[in-house]
């Protein structure tokens, strides 16, 4: 990497000399601008890609760097300079392990899931797996500053019927939600698909949102789930992701480990890495469980993936409202509708099929739960649903003994009823 920097600066020097001599004057400004951008990108890559103890090449072309836990991107944050890593949460939510027993009984209907890079190795104890950022990844972003960030105002706002807000954001949702209480976490089991994306600048994701504050400039959000995002990752693979912001996606927060903030302690699961296998239409179904909860003692927000992987935590100081509790929980799907050629996108949400098609065809969230102020996992009360255009993407809730509270959601986007 260091040699790349030297090459750029040498080339830039030559460009400047040529410009000063008045040669090719029309293209000089453009060339200098390109060189400046290359330097900026290289500096950003040097910041993000920490020295690796070991590197593993994934079959999908990713490189996973095993980075010493204390060298991870989180510690670039000025407030984390003297932070002592908490190696485990003080408490798990009550009722978690009873539910896991129930989950194992219904395994006949779902199958185990892993990450693709595991095929070629694992990271040593004391390190964390970090997906290496490549130059092309950053160049696909609108700017170095915006790389790894969601666009402003991409949050589903069920209480708003303001069509201007919906159209302005270009994001569409099919979600279930609860509000009106203090929430200290949420859990869900989500089946994993590989939705088709029409335009590279669009994405499709399925996630849970832990929200605090108003829906204005001060919104706090912690998010986790799976996504397909060609712009962010350079391919159409389904990937595990997280996100956080404390100012409505403006200056703070990012996906995965692409900025300082989230502290990872787990050596087995890589944020942003491909999930394998994925569910098939009328075929095997694969799902993942995600739990996010607030440690009642330390106050940090922890994340667990599956039954076995406590991944790490977002320190409470990152947030204003979420430093105390969440005021709303949302579960569901989101897509970007960039309206290519003035028509609704055909980017799929979930499986690309409507909820009424049911198990094996439609995408689902099952066993959705919230964590209460006594650190108990419990069924959510007063579930609402929200979608901007139910003819494009829809949501249907239900409950039963095996799946607790669940919902099917998603759709194909553009169709005869969704022009």
C-alpha positions as CSV (number, residue, x, y, z in Angstrom):
1,X,0.0,0.0,0.0
2,X,2.8,2.4,0.8
3,X,4.3,2.0,-2.7
4,X,0.9,3.0,-4.1
5,X,1.1,6.3,-2.3
6,X,4.6,7.0,-3.6
7,X,3.6,6.3,-7.2
8,X,0.6,8.6,-7.0
9,X,2.7,11.5,-5.5
10,X,5.4,11.0,-8.2
11,X,2.8,11.0,-11.0
12,X,1.1,14.1,-9.4
13,X,4.5,15.9,-9.4
14,X,5.0,15.2,-13.1
15,X,1.5,16.3,-13.9
16,X,2.1,19.6,-12.0
17,X,5.3,20.2,-13.9
18,X,3.6,19.6,-17.2
19,X,0.8,22.0,-16.2
20,X,3.2,24.7,-15.1
21,X,5.0,24.4,-18.5
22,X,1.6,25.2,-20.0
23,X,1.4,21.9,-21.9
24,X,-2.0,20.3,-22.3
25,X,-3.5,23.2,-20.3
26,X,-7.1,22.2,-21.0
27,X,-6.7,18.9,-19.3
28,X,-4.5,20.0,-16.5
29,X,-7.2,20.9,-14.0
30,X,-9.0,17.6,-14.7
31,X,-5.8,15.6,-14.3
32,X,-4.9,17.3,-11.0
33,X,-8.4,16.7,-9.8
34,X,-8.1,12.9,-10.6
35,X,-4.7,12.8,-8.8
36,X,-6.1,14.5,-5.8
37,X,-8.9,12.0,-5.7
38,X,-6.5,9.1,-6.0
39,X,-4.5,10.4,-3.1
40,X,-7.6,11.0,-1.0
41,X,-8.8,7.4,-1.7
42,X,-5.4,5.9,-0.9
43,X,-5.3,7.8,2.4
44,X,-8.7,6.5,3.3
45,X,-7.7,2.9,2.4
46,X,-4.7,3.3,4.7
47,X,-7.0,4.4,7.5
48,X,-9.5,1.6,7.0
49,X,-7.3,-1.4,6.2
50,X,-5.4,-2.1,9.4
51,X,-2.3,-4.3,9.5
52,X,-3.3,-8.0,9.3
53,X,-2.0,-10.9,11.4
54,X,-3.3,-13.2,8.6
55,X,-5.4,-12.7,5.4
56,X,-7.9,-15.2,4.0
57,X,-9.2,-15.1,0.4
58,X,-12.9,-15.8,0.1
59,X,-14.3,-17.8,-2.9
60,X,-16.3,-14.6,-3.7
61,X,-13.2,-12.5,-4.2
62,X,-13.3,-10.8,-0.8
63,X,-10.1,-10.6,1.3
64,X,-10.7,-11.0,5.0
65,X,-7.9,-9.6,7.1
66,X,-7.5,-11.0,10.6
67,X,-6.7,-7.8,12.6
68,X,-5.6,-7.7,16.2
69,X,-8.7,-6.8,18.3
70,X,-7.0,-3.7,19.7
71,X,-6.1,-2.4,16.2
72,X,-9.7,-2.5,14.8
73,X,-11.2,0.7,13.2
74,X,-13.3,1.4,16.4
75,X,-10.2,2.7,18.2
76,X,-9.7,5.5,15.7
77,X,-12.5,7.2,17.7
78,X,-11.0,9.9,20.0
79,X,-13.3,8.8,22.9
80,X,-12.1,5.2,22.7
81,X,-8.4,6.0,23.1
82,X,-8.2,4.5,26.6
83,X,-11.3,2.2,26.3
84,X,-10.9,-1.2,27.9
85,X,-12.6,-3.7,25.6
86,X,-15.5,-5.5,27.3
87,X,-15.0,-9.1,26.3
88,X,-18.6,-10.2,27.2
89,X,-21.9,-8.6,28.1
90,X,-22.6,-8.4,31.8
91,X,-26.1,-9.9,31.2
92,X,-27.9,-11.6,28.3
93,X,-31.7,-10.9,28.1
94,X,-33.7,-13.3,30.3
95,X,-35.6,-16.0,28.3
96,X,-33.0,-16.1,25.5
97,X,-31.8,-19.6,26.2
98,X,-35.3,-21.1,26.8
99,X,-36.2,-19.8,23.3
100,X,-33.1,-21.3,21.8
101,X,-34.2,-24.8,23.0
102,X,-37.6,-24.3,21.2
103,X,-35.8,-23.1,18.1
104,X,-33.7,-26.3,17.9
105,X,-36.9,-28.4,17.8
106,X,-38.1,-26.7,14.6
107,X,-34.8,-27.2,12.8
108,X,-36.3,-29.6,10.4
109,X,-37.8,-26.6,8.5
110,X,-34.6,-24.5,8.4
111,X,-31.0,-25.2,7.9
112,X,-27.6,-24.0,9.3
113,X,-25.9,-21.0,7.7
114,X,-22.4,-19.8,7.5
115,X,-20.2,-17.2,5.8
116,X,-18.5,-18.0,2.5
117,X,-14.9,-17.1,3.6
118,X,-15.0,-19.8,6.3
119,X,-14.3,-22.3,3.4
120,X,-10.7,-21.1,3.2
121,X,-9.7,-20.6,6.9
122,X,-10.5,-18.9,10.1
123,X,-9.0,-16.0,12.1
124,X,-6.8,-16.7,15.2
125,X,-8.0,-16.0,18.7
126,X,-7.5,-12.4,19.7
127,X,-8.1,-11.1,16.2
128,X,-11.3,-10.0,14.4
129,X,-12.1,-10.6,10.7
130,X,-12.3,-7.4,8.7
131,X,-13.4,-7.3,5.1
132,X,-10.7,-5.5,3.2
133,X,-11.8,-2.3,1.5
134,X,-10.5,-2.0,-2.1
135,X,-9.9,1.1,-4.2
136,X,-12.9,0.2,-6.4
137,X,-15.2,0.1,-3.4
138,X,-14.4,3.7,-2.5
139,X,-14.5,4.9,-6.1
140,X,-18.0,3.6,-6.5
141,X,-19.2,6.0,-3.7
142,X,-20.3,9.5,-4.6
143,X,-17.3,10.8,-2.5
144,X,-14.7,9.4,-0.1
145,X,-16.7,11.1,2.7
146,X,-19.9,9.4,1.8
147,X,-18.3,5.9,1.4
148,X,-20.0,3.4,3.7
149,X,-22.9,5.7,4.6
150,X,-26.6,5.5,4.0
151,X,-28.4,8.4,2.3
152,X,-30.1,10.9,4.6
153,X,-33.8,10.2,5.4
154,X,-33.8,6.6,4.5
155,X,-35.8,5.6,7.7
156,X,-39.3,4.3,7.4
157,X,-41.6,6.7,9.2
158,X,-44.9,4.9,9.8
159,X,-46.5,7.9,11.6
160,X,-46.1,10.1,8.6
161,X,-48.5,10.1,5.7
162,X,-46.5,12.8,4.0
163,X,-46.0,11.7,0.4
164,X,-43.3,14.3,-0.3
165,X,-41.1,12.8,2.4
166,X,-41.5,9.3,0.8
167,X,-40.8,10.4,-2.7
168,X,-37.9,12.6,-1.7
169,X,-36.0,9.7,0.0
170,X,-36.6,7.2,-2.9
171,X,-36.6,4.4,-0.2
172,X,-39.5,2.0,0.1
173,X,-40.3,-0.3,3.0
174,X,-42.5,-3.1,4.2
175,X,-42.2,-3.3,8.0
176,X,-43.8,-4.3,11.3
177,X,-43.2,-1.9,14.2
178,X,-43.9,-1.1,17.8
179,X,-43.8,2.2,19.6
180,X,-45.0,4.0,22.7
181,X,-42.8,2.2,25.3
182,X,-39.2,2.2,26.3
183,X,-37.4,-0.7,24.6
184,X,-34.0,-2.1,25.5
185,X,-33.5,-4.4,22.5
186,X,-35.1,-6.5,19.8
187,X,-34.7,-10.0,18.3
188,X,-35.8,-11.7,15.1
189,X,-35.1,-14.7,12.9
190,X,-35.0,-13.7,9.3
191,X,-34.8,-16.0,6.3
192,X,-32.1,-15.1,3.8
193,X,-32.6,-14.5,0.1
194,X,-30.7,-13.1,-2.8
195,X,-33.1,-10.5,-4.3
196,X,-32.4,-9.2,-7.8
197,X,-31.3,-5.5,-8.0
198,X,-32.2,-3.6,-11.2
199,X,-29.7,-0.7,-10.9
200,X,-26.2,-0.8,-9.3
201,X,-27.1,2.3,-7.2
202,X,-30.1,0.5,-5.6
203,X,-30.1,-2.0,-2.8
204,X,-32.4,-4.4,-1.1
205,X,-32.1,-5.3,2.6
206,X,-34.0,-6.9,5.5
207,X,-33.2,-5.7,9.0
208,X,-34.3,-4.6,12.4
209,X,-34.1,-1.0,13.5
210,X,-33.6,0.2,17.1
211,X,-34.7,3.8,17.1
212,X,-34.4,6.7,19.5
213,X,-35.3,10.4,19.2
214,X,-37.6,12.2,16.7
215,X,-37.5,11.4,13.0
216,X,-35.6,14.7,12.5
217,X,-31.9,15.6,12.5
218,X,-31.4,14.0,15.9
219,X,-32.5,10.5,15.0
220,X,-30.5,7.7,16.7
221,X,-30.5,4.3,15.0
222,X,-28.9,0.9,15.4
223,X,-29.6,-1.6,12.5
224,X,-28.6,-5.1,11.5
225,X,-29.6,-7.7,9.0
226,X,-28.8,-8.9,5.5
227,X,-28.4,-6.8,2.3
228,X,-27.6,-7.0,-1.4
229,X,-25.9,-3.7,-2.4
230,X,-23.8,-3.7,-5.6
231,X,-22.7,-0.1,-5.0
232,X,-21.3,-0.9,-1.5
233,X,-19.8,-4.3,-2.2
234,X,-19.3,-4.5,-6.0
235,X,-21.4,-7.7,-6.4
236,X,-24.9,-9.1,-5.9
237,X,-24.1,-11.4,-2.9
238,X,-26.2,-11.4,0.2
239,X,-24.2,-10.1,3.1
240,X,-24.5,-9.7,6.8
241,X,-24.4,-6.0,7.8
242,X,-24.8,-3.5,10.6
243,X,-25.4,0.2,10.7
244,X,-25.5,3.0,13.3
245,X,-26.1,6.8,13.3
246,X,-26.7,9.4,16.0
247,X,-27.7,12.3,13.7
248,X,-30.1,10.8,11.1
249,X,-27.4,9.6,8.7
250,X,-25.7,13.0,8.3
251,X,-22.2,13.0,9.7
252,X,-22.1,10.0,12.2
253,X,-22.1,6.3,11.7
254,X,-21.6,3.9,8.8
255,X,-22.1,0.3,7.6
256,X,-20.1,-2.5,9.3
257,X,-16.6,-1.4,10.4
258,X,-16.2,1.3,7.8
259,X,-15.8,4.0,10.5
260,X,-15.0,4.1,14.2
261,X,-17.8,3.1,16.6
262,X,-18.7,-0.6,16.8
263,X,-16.3,-2.7,18.8
264,X,-16.1,-6.3,17.6
265,X,-14.9,-9.0,19.9
266,X,-15.8,-12.1,17.8
267,X,-13.1,-13.8,15.6
268,X,-15.5,-15.9,13.5
269,X,-18.1,-13.6,11.9
270,X,-17.1,-10.8,9.5
271,X,-19.4,-7.8,9.0
272,X,-20.1,-7.2,5.4
273,X,-19.1,-10.8,4.4
274,X,-21.3,-13.0,2.2
275,X,-23.8,-15.3,3.8
276,X,-24.1,-18.8,2.4
277,X,-26.3,-20.6,1.5
278,X,-29.5,-18.6,0.8
279,X,-33.1,-19.7,0.6
280,X,-34.6,-21.0,-2.7
281,X,-38.1,-20.6,-4.0
282,X,-40.1,-23.8,-3.1
283,X,-36.8,-25.1,-1.9
284,X,-34.7,-25.2,1.3
285,X,-35.1,-22.2,3.6
286,X,-32.1,-20.7,5.5
287,X,-32.5,-18.2,8.2
288,X,-30.4,-16.1,10.6
289,X,-31.2,-14.8,14.1
290,X,-30.2,-11.4,15.2
291,X,-30.5,-10.0,18.7
292,X,-29.5,-6.5,19.8
293,X,-29.9,-5.5,23.4
294,X,-28.7,-2.9,26.0
295,X,-26.4,-4.3,28.7
296,X,-28.2,-3.1,31.9
297,X,-24.9,-2.7,33.8
298,X,-22.5,-1.1,31.3
299,X,-25.2,0.5,29.1
300,X,-23.6,-0.6,25.8
301,X,-25.7,-2.0,22.9
302,X,-24.6,-5.6,22.1
303,X,-25.3,-7.7,19.1
304,X,-25.6,-11.5,18.8
305,X,-25.7,-13.4,15.6
306,X,-27.3,-16.9,15.8
307,X,-27.3,-18.7,19.1
308,X,-23.5,-18.8,19.5
309,X,-21.9,-15.6,18.2
310,X,-21.8,-12.5,20.4
311,X,-20.3,-10.1,17.9
312,X,-19.5,-7.0,19.9
313,X,-21.1,-3.7,21.0
314,X,-21.8,0.0,20.2
315,X,-20.6,2.0,23.2
316,X,-23.4,4.0,24.7
317,X,-21.5,7.4,24.4
318,X,-22.0,7.2,20.6
319,X,-25.7,8.1,21.1
320,X,-27.9,10.7,22.7
321,X,-31.4,9.2,23.0
322,X,-30.2,5.5,22.7
323,X,-27.8,6.2,25.7
324,X,-31.0,5.6,27.7
325,X,-33.5,3.4,25.7
326,X,-35.2,3.1,22.3
327,X,-38.6,4.6,21.6
328,X,-39.4,2.5,18.6
329,X,-38.5,-0.9,17.1
330,X,-39.0,-1.8,13.4
331,X,-38.5,-5.1,11.5
332,X,-38.7,-5.6,7.8
333,X,-37.5,-4.8,4.3
334,X,-36.2,-1.7,2.5
335,X,-35.2,-1.0,-1.1
336,X,-34.0,2.0,-3.1
337,X,-36.4,2.9,-5.9
338,X,-34.4,5.2,-8.2
339,X,-37.3,5.1,-10.7
340,X,-35.2,4.1,-13.7
341,X,-36.8,5.4,-17.0
342,X,-39.5,7.1,-14.9
343,X,-41.0,3.7,-13.8
344,X,-40.9,1.9,-10.5
345,X,-37.8,-0.2,-10.0
346,X,-38.0,-4.0,-10.4
347,X,-35.6,-4.4,-7.5
348,X,-37.0,-7.2,-5.4
349,X,-37.6,-7.0,-1.7
350,X,-37.1,-10.2,0.3
351,X,-37.7,-13.2,-2.0
352,X,-39.3,-11.0,-4.7
353,X,-42.7,-12.6,-3.9
354,X,-45.7,-11.1,-2.1
355,X,-46.5,-12.2,1.6
356,X,-49.7,-14.1,0.7
357,X,-47.6,-16.7,-1.1
358,X,-46.4,-18.0,2.3
359,X,-43.7,-20.3,3.5
360,X,-41.0,-21.4,1.0
361,X,-42.0,-18.6,-1.4
362,X,-42.3,-15.4,0.5
363,X,-39.7,-13.9,2.9
364,X,-40.4,-13.9,6.6
365,X,-39.4,-12.6,10.1
366,X,-40.4,-15.0,12.8
367,X,-40.1,-15.0,16.7
368,X,-40.0,-11.2,16.7
369,X,-39.4,-10.0,20.3
370,X,-38.5,-6.9,22.3
371,X,-36.4,-6.5,25.4
372,X,-38.2,-4.7,28.3
373,X,-36.8,-2.6,31.1
374,X,-36.3,-5.7,33.3
375,X,-34.0,-7.2,30.6
376,X,-36.7,-9.8,29.6
377,X,-37.3,-10.9,26.0
378,X,-41.0,-10.8,25.4
379,X,-43.6,-10.7,22.6
380,X,-44.2,-7.2,21.2
381,X,-47.5,-5.5,22.0
382,X,-49.6,-3.5,19.5
383,X,-47.7,-4.4,16.3
384,X,-48.3,-2.0,13.5
385,X,-47.4,-2.4,9.8
386,X,-46.4,0.1,7.2
387,X,-45.6,0.2,3.5
388,X,-45.6,3.1,1.1
389,X,-47.0,1.1,-1.9
390,X,-48.6,-2.3,-1.0
391,X,-48.9,-3.1,-4.8
392,X,-45.1,-3.1,-5.0
393,X,-44.1,-4.5,-1.6
394,X,-46.4,-5.6,1.1
395,X,-46.4,-7.0,4.7
396,X,-48.8,-9.4,6.6
397,X,-48.5,-10.3,10.3
398,X,-49.5,-13.4,12.2
399,X,-48.8,-15.5,15.3
400,X,-48.7,-19.2,16.3
401,X,-47.0,-21.5,18.8
402,X,-43.9,-22.3,16.8
403,X,-43.1,-18.9,15.3
404,X,-44.5,-16.6,18.0
405,X,-45.2,-13.2,16.3
406,X,-44.1,-13.3,12.7
407,X,-44.8,-11.6,9.4
408,X,-44.3,-12.3,5.7
409,X,-43.1,-9.3,3.6
410,X,-41.7,-8.2,0.3
411,X,-42.6,-8.2,-3.4
412,X,-41.3,-7.8,-6.9
413,X,-41.4,-4.1,-7.2
414,X,-42.5,-3.2,-10.7
415,X,-45.5,-5.2,-11.9
416,X,-48.9,-4.5,-13.6
417,X,-50.3,-3.0,-10.4
418,X,-47.1,-1.2,-9.6
419,X,-46.2,0.8,-12.7
